[in-house]
Amino acid sequence: MSEDYTSMWENLGLDLVAHDALLEVLGKGYQDIYLTQKDRPEGMGYFDFVMSEVHGLRIKELLDEKAAGRKVIGSFCVFVPEEIVQAADATLVGLCTGADFAMDEVEKLLPRNTCSLIKSAFGFKMGKVCPYLESSDMIVGENTCDGKKKSYETLTNLVSNLYVMDIPQVKSVEGRALIKAEYLRFKEAVEELTGVAIDAARLKKGIEIVNNKRMAIHKLSILRKADPAPISGLDALLANQVFFYDNPGRFTESVNKICDELEQRIEKKEGVFPKETPRILLSGCPMAVPNWKLPWIIETSGAVIVGEESCVGERGTRNLTDDSWDTVEELMEAIVDRYFQVDCAIFTPNPDRIEHIVEMVETYKADGVIHYGLQFCQPYLMESMPVEKALEAKNIPCLRIDTDYSMEDVGQLKTRVEAFVEMIK
């Protein structure tokens, strides 16, 4: 990092020894996985800088915003509507959940067979190593799965600013009514936190900011249809990960610049992998920083990832919010409509997700699907079997991978992935 942020981290209450150890592991992992790639787009230099300052400059920016009176809201899930946060002149940031930390302490509060993502969120808090969480004026939890729902009862004892949002489990009239009521309640909570009354003009502006981010990512995604692939799946995943905590305007501009560069590559038929490299669609659980294990295994096993059917991927960003309405009530309805389309595995039944996976295979010309399930994530693990059967019925090869954040199974996973790639060649 270009500056010494020690006093800033200390003021946030971080454990400096543990935090330094985390940054060392994060930096080495990033260097070994990302900076060893060949023929990366020049525009990825921005994201390399973002990662070098992930706990430095970006945190300083958030603290400067707070000093100027702007509130910071942290979240764990794509169901938290950023449009409402932006409309109140606040900042939404994703919270740390992509690595194991302080697991001995976590397992004193949560069962050992709790979902890896939930345990990770607790680990970053209990280990005092997540400056995003410590910078947040409000932490938003959402009752997506049973594990999260029950874990928030325990998290309440660790943080003083937890706000819990209920999420329906069924796509029905009643389910939509529930999410609408929760979004209206969230709007009131954000207004109370910020002291800002959200009117139609503010809500339109918030929708515009978030839609622009999504459109930039959409453009990047569509360019990945090309063969040879103009960008690696690892680099595209990084852009999707940074989506959740970077400055929105700067992020949008940076992704659009990469897209301009990729269009030139496609025109010249240049790629980061040779033409006709086996193309993989990665489907399933979200991958937050620094969870790069499986994508790294795939792209060092003779394949390229051309799409992510994930919350940190197309599921989280593919739909825009209709901003053509004129009143707060109409715009809030549009926000509800947009988020109610998210086909998370919490919903039952959930045919939309299977249909979308098949659609993505066709759109991105994927040769096979790798379904990624985090250990003890029951919704996605349960849904992986019907996904596999539906794909096999359409003669689409599918490999189910269930793993966690540790590196202990890398050898075994690489053997399985290499065999799968060889099969689909």
C-alpha positions in Angstrom: 0.0 0.0 0.0 1.2 3.5 -0.8 0.4 5.0 2.7 0.7 3.9 6.3 -2.9 3.3 7.4 -2.0 1.8 10.8 -3.5 4.5 12.9 -6.8 4.3 10.8 -7.0 0.6 11.4 -6.3 1.0 15.1 -9.0 3.7 15.4 -11.4 1.2 13.8 -10.6 -1.3 16.6 -8.9 -3.8 14.3 -6.5 -6.4 15.7 -3.3 -5.1 13.9 -1.3 -8.3 14.2 -4.2 -10.4 12.8 -5.0 -7.8 10.2 -1.4 -7.6 9.0 -1.4 -11.4 8.7 -4.6 -11.3 6.7 -3.3 -8.7 4.3 -0.1 -10.7 3.8 -2.1 -13.8 2.9 -4.5 -11.8 0.7 -1.6 -10.0 -1.1 0.3 -13.3 -1.8 -2.8 -15.0 -2.9 -3.7 -12.2 -5.3 -0.1 -12.1 -6.7 0.1 -15.9 -7.2 -3.3 -16.1 -8.8 -3.9 -12.8 -10.7 -0.5 -11.3 -11.4 0.8 -14.6 -13.0 -1.9 -14.5 -15.7 -0.8 -13.7 -19.2 -2.2 -11.3 -21.8 -4.5 -9.5 -19.3 -6.3 -6.4 -20.5 -4.4 -3.3 -19.6 -7.6 -2.0 -17.9 -7.2 -4.6 -15.2 -4.4 -2.4 -13.8 -7.2 -0.4 -12.1 -8.5 -3.5 -10.3 -5.0 -4.5 -9.3 -4.7 -1.1 -7.7 -8.1 -1.5 -6.0 -7.0 -4.8 -4.6 -3.7 -3.3 -3.3 -5.7 -0.7 -1.5 -8.7 -2.9 -0.6 -8.2 -2.2 3.1 -6.4 1.1 2.7 -7.4 3.9 0.3 -11.0 2.6 -0.1 -11.5 2.6 3.7 -10.0 6.1 4.0 -12.5 7.2 1.4 -15.3 5.8 3.4 -14.1 7.4 6.6 -13.7 10.7 4.8 -17.3 10.4 3.6 -18.4 9.6 7.2 -16.5 12.7 8.4 -18.5 14.8 5.9 -21.8 13.4 7.2 -22.4 10.6 4.7 -23.5 7.2 6.2 -22.0 3.8 5.3 -24.3 0.8 5.2 -22.8 -2.7 5.0 -24.6 -5.7 3.6 -24.1 -9.5 3.0 -26.6 -10.0 0.1 -27.8 -8.8 -3.3 -31.4 -8.5 -1.9 -30.4 -5.3 -0.1 -31.6 -2.5 -2.6 -28.6 -0.2 -3.3 -31.0 2.2 -5.1 -32.5 3.2 -1.8 -29.2 3.7 -0.1 -27.9 5.9 -2.9 -31.1 7.9 -2.9 -30.3 8.9 0.7 -26.8 10.0 -0.2 -25.3 7.0 1.7 -22.9 4.3 0.5 -23.5 0.6 0.4 -20.6 -1.7 0.8 -20.3 -5.5 0.7 -19.0 -7.1 3.9 -16.1 -9.6 4.2 -17.2 -13.3 3.8 -14.7 -14.9 1.5 -12.1 -16.6 3.7 -11.8 -18.6 6.9 -10.7 -16.5 9.9 -10.8 -17.0 13.7 -12.7 -20.3 13.2 -11.8 -21.6 16.7 -13.7 -18.6 18.2 -16.5 -18.8 15.7 -17.2 -22.4 16.5 -17.8 -21.4 20.2 -20.9 -19.5 18.9 -22.0 -21.4 15.8 -22.2 -25.2 15.1 -19.2 -26.6 13.2 -21.4 -27.6 10.3 -22.7 -24.1 9.7 -22.4 -22.7 6.1 -18.8 -21.6 5.3 -20.1 -18.1 4.3 -21.8 -17.5 7.6 -18.9 -18.7 9.6 -16.6 -16.5 7.5 -18.7 -13.4 8.3 -18.5 -14.1 12.0 -14.8 -14.9 11.7 -14.0 -11.5 10.2 -15.9 -9.8 13.0 -14.5 -11.9 15.9 -11.0 -11.7 14.5 -11.3 -7.9 14.2 -9.9 -7.8 10.7 -12.8 -6.4 8.5 -12.5 -2.5 8.2 -15.7 -2.4 6.1 -17.8 -3.9 8.9 -16.2 -1.6 11.5 -16.8 1.4 9.2 -20.5 0.7 8.8 -23.2 2.8 10.5 -25.7 0.1 9.7 -25.2 -3.6 9.0 -28.0 -5.2 7.1 -28.7 -8.8 7.5 -31.4 -10.6 5.5 -33.4 -13.7 6.3 -32.6 -15.6 3.1 -31.7 -19.0 4.4 -32.3 -20.6 7.8 -28.6 -20.5 8.7 -28.4 -16.7 8.2 -31.8 -16.2 9.9 -30.6 -18.0 13.1 -27.1 -16.6 13.0 -28.3 -13.1 13.2 -29.7 -13.8 16.6 -26.1 -14.4 17.7 -24.6 -11.6 15.6 -26.8 -9.1 17.5 -24.6 -9.8 20.5 -21.5 -8.8 18.5 -22.6 -5.6 16.8 -24.9 -2.8 17.9 -26.1 -1.7 14.5 -27.7 -4.8 13.0 -30.8 -4.3 10.9 -32.5 -7.5 9.8 -34.6 -7.7 6.6 -37.1 -10.5 5.9 -37.1 -12.1 2.5 -39.9 -14.3 1.1 -39.3 -17.9 0.2 -42.0 -18.3 -2.4 -42.6 -16.3 -5.6 -46.2 -15.5 -5.0 -48.5 -12.5 -4.6 -48.0 -12.8 -0.9 -44.3 -13.1 -1.3 -44.1 -10.0 -3.4 -46.2 -8.2 -0.8 -43.7 -9.2 1.9 -40.7 -7.9 0.0 -42.5 -4.7 -0.8 -43.3 -4.1 2.9 -39.7 -4.9 3.9 -38.3 -2.5 1.3 -40.6 0.3 2.5 -39.5 -0.4 6.0 -35.9 -0.3 4.9 -36.5 3.0 3.1 -37.8 4.5 6.4 -34.8 3.1 8.3 -32.3 4.6 5.9 -34.1 7.9 6.0 -33.9 7.8 9.8 -30.2 6.9 9.7 -29.2 9.6 7.2 -31.7 12.3 8.0 -32.6 12.5 4.3 -36.2 12.3 3.0 -36.2 10.2 -0.2 -38.3 11.9 -2.8 -38.9 10.8 -6.4 -35.9 12.8 -7.8 -33.5 11.2 -5.3 -34.9 7.8 -6.0 -34.5 8.2 -9.7 -30.9 9.3 -9.2 -30.2 6.3 -7.0 -31.6 4.0 -9.6 -29.6 5.6 -12.3 -26.3 5.2 -10.4 -26.9 1.5 -9.8 -28.3 0.8 -13.2 -25.1 2.3 -14.7 -23.0 -0.1 -12.7 -25.1 -3.0 -13.9 -25.1 -1.9 -17.5 -21.3 -1.8 -17.5 -21.1 -5.3 -16.1 -23.7 -6.5 -18.6 -21.5 -5.1 -21.4 -18.5 -6.9 -20.0 -20.5 -10.2 -19.7 -21.7 -10.1 -23.3 -18.2 -9.5 -24.7 -17.2 -12.8 -23.1 -19.3 -14.6 -25.8 -16.4 -14.2 -28.1 -14.0 -17.1 -29.0 -11.2 -16.7 -28.2 -12.3 -15.3 -24.8 -11.0 -11.7 -24.6 -10.8 -11.8 -20.8 -10.2 -14.6 -18.2 -13.0 -15.7 -15.9 -10.8 -14.7 -13.0 -10.5 -11.1 -14.1 -14.3 -10.9 -14.9 -15.0 -12.4 -11.4 -12.8 -9.7 -9.9 -14.8 -7.0 -11.6 -18.0 -8.6 -10.2 -16.5 -8.7 -6.7 -15.3 -5.1 -6.8 -18.8 -4.1 -7.9 -19.9 -4.4 -4.2 -17.5 -2.0 -2.5 -15.9 0.4 -5.0 -17.0 4.0 -5.7 -20.0 3.5 -8.1 -19.0 6.2 -10.6 -15.4 5.2 -10.7 -16.2 1.6 -11.0 -18.6 2.1 -13.9 -16.0 4.2 -15.8 -13.3 1.6 -15.2 -15.4 -1.3 -16.4 -16.5 0.6 -19.5 -12.8 1.3 -20.3 -12.1 -2.4 -20.1 -15.0 -3.1 -22.4 -13.6 -0.7 -25.0 -10.3 -2.6 -24.8 -12.1 -6.0 -25.1 -14.0 -4.8 -28.2 -10.6 -4.1 -29.9 -9.3 -7.5 -28.9 -12.4 -9.2 -30.3 -12.0 -7.3 -33.6 -8.4 -8.5 -33.8 -9.4 -12.0 -32.7 -7.1 -11.8 -29.7 -7.8 -13.7 -26.5 -6.3 -14.7 -23.2 -6.8 -18.3 -24.1 -6.4 -20.0 -27.5 -9.5 -20.3 -29.7 -11.7 -23.4 -29.0 -10.4 -23.6 -25.4 -13.2 -25.5 -23.5 -15.7 -23.0 -22.1 -17.1 -23.3 -18.7 -20.2 -21.7 -17.0 -19.7 -21.5 -13.3 -23.0 -21.8 -11.4 -24.0 -21.7 -7.7 -22.9 -20.0 -4.6 -21.4 -16.5 -4.5 -17.7 -15.9 -4.4 -16.6 -12.9 -2.4 -12.9 -11.6 -2.1 -10.6 -13.5 -1.7 -12.5 -16.7 -2.8 -10.7 -17.4 -6.0 -9.8 -21.1 -5.4 -12.1 -22.9 -7.8 -11.9 -20.3 -10.7 -8.1 -20.6 -10.5 -8.3 -24.4 -10.6 -10.6 -24.3 -13.6 -8.4 -21.8 -15.6 -5.2 -23.7 -14.9 -6.8 -27.0 -16.0 -7.2 -26.2 -19.7 -10.5 -24.3 -19.6 -11.8 -20.7 -19.5 -14.8 -19.5 -17.5 -17.1 -17.5 -19.7 -19.9 -16.7 -17.2 -21.0 -16.8 -13.6 -24.5 -17.8 -12.7 -24.1 -16.4 -9.2 -25.0 -13.5 -6.9 -21.4 -12.3 -7.5 -22.2 -12.5 -11.2 -25.2 -12.5 -13.5 -27.8 -13.4 -10.9 -26.9 -10.4 -8.9 -26.7 -7.8 -11.7 -28.6 -8.9 -14.8 -31.9 -7.0 -14.3 -32.2 -3.2 -14.4 -34.6 -1.2 -12.4 -37.3 0.7 -14.4 -36.7 4.4 -13.8 -39.4 5.7 -16.1 -41.9 6.3 -13.3 -42.6 9.7 -11.7 -43.6 9.1 -8.1 -41.9 7.5 -5.1 -44.6 4.9 -4.9 -44.2 3.9 -8.6 -40.4 3.8 -8.3 -40.6 1.7 -5.2 -42.8 -0.7 -7.1 -40.2 -0.9 -9.8 -37.5 -1.7 -7.3 -39.6 -4.5 -5.8 -40.2 -5.8 -9.3 -36.5 -5.8 -10.1 -35.4 -7.6 -7.0 -38.3 -10.1 -7.0 -36.8 -11.5 -10.3 -33.6 -12.7 -8.5 -33.7 -16.5 -8.7 -31.8 -17.3 -5.5 -31.9 -21.0 -4.4 -33.9 -19.9 -1.3 -37.1 -19.9 -3.4 -39.3 -22.9 -3.7 -40.1 -24.0 -6.3 -37.3 -22.3 -8.3 -37.6 -23.3 -12.0 -36.5 -19.8 -13.2 -32.9 -20.6 -12.0 -32.6 -23.8 -14.0 -34.0 -22.1 -17.1 -31.5 -19.2 -16.7 -28.6 -21.6 -16.4 -29.6 -23.3 -19.7 -30.1 -19.9 -21.3 -26.6 -18.8 -20.1 -25.0 -22.0 -21.5 -26.5 -21.1 -24.9 -25.7 -17.4 -24.7 -22.0 -17.8 -23.7 -21.5 -20.9 -25.8 -20.4 -22.9 -22.8 -19.3 -26.5 -23.3 -20.2 -27.5 -19.7 -21.3 -26.3 -16.3 -19.5 -26.5 -13.0 -21.9 -26.2 -10.1 -20.2 -24.7 -7.1 -21.7 -25.4 -3.7 -20.3 -24.0 -0.4 -20.0 -26.6 2.3 -23.2 -26.8 4.4 -25.0 -24.2 2.2 -28.2 -26.2 2.1 -30.3 -24.3 -0.5 -27.6 -24.6 -3.2 -26.5 -28.1 -2.3 -30.1 -29.3 -2.5 -30.7 -27.5 -5.8 -27.5 -28.8 -7.3 -29.0 -32.2 -8.0 -32.0 -31.0 -10.0 -29.8 -28.6 -11.8 -27.5 -31.5 -12.8 -30.4 -33.6 -14.0 -31.9 -30.8 -16.0 -28.6 -30.1 -17.8 -28.0 -33.8 -18.5 -31.4 -34.0 -20.0 -30.3 -31.4 -22.5 -26.9 -33.1 -23.0 -25.0 -30.4 -21.2 -22.1 -31.8 -19.2 -22.2 -30.8 -15.5 -19.8 -31.3 -12.6 -20.9 -30.7 -9.1 -18.2 -29.3 -6.7 -18.9 -29.0 -3.0 -16.1 -27.3 -1.1 -15.2 -24.6 1.5 -12.6 -21.8 1.7 -9.6 -23.9 2.7 -6.9 -25.0 0.3 -6.7 -28.5 1.7 -8.7 -30.1 -1.2 -7.0 -28.2 -4.1 -5.3 -31.3 -5.4 -8.4 -33.4 -5.3 -10.5 -30.7 -7.0 -7.9 -30.1 -9.7 -7.9 -33.8 -10.6 -11.7 -33.8 -10.9 -11.8 -30.6 -12.9 -9.0 -31.7 -15.3 -10.9 -34.9 -15.9 -14.1 -33.0 -16.6 -12.4 -30.6 -19.0 -10.8 -33.5 -20.8 -14.2 -35.1 -21.2 -15.8 -32.1 -22.8 -12.9 -31.3 -25.2 
